[in-house]
Amino acid sequence: MKLTIESTLSELLGDEQGKEIVEKHLPGLSDHPMIGMAMEMTLNQIVPFSSGQITAEALEAIAADLEKLL
C-alpha cells in the first residue's frame, strides 16, 4: 500500500520509512501524549487540533517525501 498524507497515522507511523518522514517534518509527533487518540485519523484531520504546529508547508513536504517512496 502506498503511503500518502491521507493514510492514517497508524499506517504512517507503523511503517519505518513513513515514521521517519513524519518525524523529519513533525519531530516528536509519534511521542505526543495524545497520539493514541489520533491513530485512526489522517494528518489533514488532526491539523485543526494541532494548535498550528502542523502547517501546510509541513504537509506538503511530507507528501513530497512520501511520493518518493517505492
Backbone bond lengths (Angstrom), bond angles and torsions (degrees), N, CA, C in turn:
res aa  C-N    CA-C-N  psi(-1)  N-CA   C-N-CA  omega(-1)  CA-C   N-CA-C  phi
1 M - - - 1.456 - - 1.529 109.18 -
2 K 1.306 116.15 132.86 1.465 121.85 179.18 1.528 109.77 -79.61
3 L 1.296 116.05 130.85 1.461 121.25 178.03 1.523 110.32 -84.86
4 T 1.332 115.34 138.17 1.464 122.62 176.14 1.523 107.38 -139.68
5 I 1.334 116.53 177.52 1.471 118.03 176.14 1.526 111.01 -72.45
6 E 1.325 117.29 -6.51 1.465 120.92 174.09 1.530 111.72 -92.36
7 S 1.324 117.14 -0.60 1.461 121.35 173.11 1.532 107.60 -72.89
8 T 1.326 116.63 153.34 1.457 119.16 177.49 1.534 109.61 -72.03
9 L 1.313 115.52 159.73 1.464 119.36 176.70 1.518 109.90 -60.18
10 S 1.326 116.87 -34.95 1.454 120.63 177.73 1.522 110.63 -59.35
11 E 1.317 117.09 -43.16 1.465 121.49 178.42 1.524 111.38 -68.09
12 L 1.324 116.34 -44.97 1.468 120.64 -178.69 1.520 112.09 -65.30
13 L 1.324 116.13 -48.28 1.459 119.93 -175.65 1.522 112.10 -79.23
14 G 1.325 117.36 -18.12 1.456 121.66 177.31 1.517 112.95 -81.75
15 D 1.313 116.97 -8.85 1.457 122.95 178.52 1.526 107.59 -106.00
16 E 1.324 116.66 129.19 1.470 120.32 -175.68 1.529 112.35 -56.13
17 Q 1.336 116.67 -47.08 1.468 119.54 -179.28 1.530 110.89 -70.73
18 G 1.312 116.81 -38.60 1.458 120.63 178.33 1.518 111.62 -61.41
19 K 1.324 115.50 -45.15 1.469 120.26 179.55 1.523 110.48 -63.08
20 E 1.325 116.42 -41.47 1.465 120.67 179.35 1.530 111.04 -60.21
21 I 1.327 116.35 -42.16 1.465 120.87 179.84 1.529 110.82 -66.86
22 V 1.320 116.80 -46.36 1.469 120.38 -180.00 1.521 109.85 -60.99
23 E 1.322 116.96 -45.95 1.468 120.48 -178.97 1.533 111.95 -66.95
24 K 1.322 117.46 -30.18 1.470 121.12 177.31 1.523 110.52 -61.20
25 H 1.324 116.18 -41.63 1.463 120.90 -175.18 1.533 113.77 -97.74
26 L 1.325 116.15 -23.09 1.468 121.38 178.97 1.527 108.74 -132.26
27 P 1.340 116.67 70.21 1.468 120.36 -175.68 1.528 112.01 -56.08
28 G 1.325 114.62 133.54 1.456 120.50 176.95 1.512 115.15 87.01
29 L 1.325 118.29 -4.31 1.469 120.03 -177.78 1.521 111.73 -59.01
30 S 1.326 116.86 -43.45 1.464 119.08 -175.91 1.526 112.36 -69.18
31 D 1.326 118.06 -16.29 1.465 122.15 178.74 1.527 112.98 -101.99
32 H 1.331 116.74 0.81 1.467 120.13 -177.81 1.533 109.52 -60.42
33 P 1.325 117.82 137.83 1.465 120.61 -176.99 1.537 114.33 -61.33
34 M 1.318 118.35 -22.27 1.464 120.83 -178.36 1.535 112.89 -99.19
35 I 1.336 117.65 4.26 1.460 120.84 -172.94 1.531 112.35 -61.10
36 G 1.316 116.90 -32.81 1.459 120.48 -179.54 1.518 112.91 -57.86
37 M 1.311 116.80 -33.51 1.463 121.31 -179.28 1.523 111.87 -75.15
38 A 1.325 117.64 -16.87 1.459 121.52 -173.84 1.526 113.32 -109.24
39 M 1.301 118.38 4.86 1.461 120.63 -172.49 1.529 114.35 -61.59
40 E 1.315 118.11 -25.73 1.466 119.69 179.10 1.529 112.16 -98.28
41 M 1.331 116.10 13.26 1.461 121.86 177.77 1.527 109.01 -105.31
42 T 1.335 115.84 159.66 1.462 120.80 174.88 1.530 108.45 -90.52
43 L 1.323 115.71 167.65 1.467 119.26 176.27 1.526 110.78 -59.01
44 N 1.326 116.89 -41.82 1.465 119.89 178.78 1.523 111.20 -60.39
45 Q 1.312 117.66 -35.60 1.462 120.69 -178.83 1.525 112.75 -72.23
46 I 1.328 117.70 -26.70 1.470 118.58 -178.89 1.524 113.22 -92.32
47 V 1.328 117.45 -7.85 1.471 120.38 178.83 1.529 111.93 -51.19
48 P 1.347 119.87 -47.96 1.472 118.86 -178.02 1.533 114.31 -62.20
49 F 1.329 116.90 -20.32 1.461 120.97 -178.66 1.525 112.38 -97.31
50 S 1.337 117.09 1.91 1.464 120.48 -172.16 1.526 114.26 -92.39
51 S 1.312 117.99 2.47 1.472 121.92 -179.57 1.524 111.58 52.97
52 G 1.329 116.43 37.95 1.448 121.05 177.06 1.514 115.36 82.09
53 Q 1.324 117.78 0.10 1.459 120.43 -177.94 1.523 112.61 -75.22
54 I 1.334 117.23 -26.32 1.459 120.54 176.14 1.523 106.60 -101.68
55 T 1.317 115.35 105.81 1.468 121.53 -175.46 1.530 111.38 -96.09
56 A 1.310 115.10 163.87 1.467 120.66 175.64 1.529 109.75 -60.60
57 E 1.322 116.51 -36.32 1.460 120.58 179.88 1.527 110.57 -65.09
58 A 1.334 117.01 -41.53 1.464 120.46 178.66 1.521 110.42 -64.80
59 L 1.329 117.00 -42.20 1.467 120.36 178.03 1.520 111.25 -61.87
60 E 1.326 117.03 -41.84 1.461 120.79 178.69 1.524 111.07 -63.33
61 A 1.317 116.69 -41.45 1.459 120.92 -179.68 1.534 110.92 -67.35
62 I 1.322 116.55 -41.20 1.471 120.70 176.72 1.520 109.82 -63.00
63 A 1.327 116.74 -45.85 1.467 120.52 179.03 1.524 111.13 -58.90
64 A 1.317 117.25 -42.87 1.464 121.20 -179.50 1.526 111.04 -64.51
65 D 1.334 117.00 -42.90 1.463 120.17 179.46 1.524 111.37 -68.03
66 L 1.326 117.11 -39.52 1.471 120.01 177.95 1.524 111.26 -64.03
67 E 1.316 116.10 -34.52 1.464 121.23 -180.00 1.538 111.47 -63.63
68 K 1.317 115.92 -27.82 1.470 120.94 -179.12 1.530 112.91 -77.23
69 L 1.342 116.95 -15.22 1.470 119.23 -179.81 1.514 110.34 -69.76
70 L 1.311 116.35 145.47 1.466 121.60 177.33 1.510 110.75 -77.28
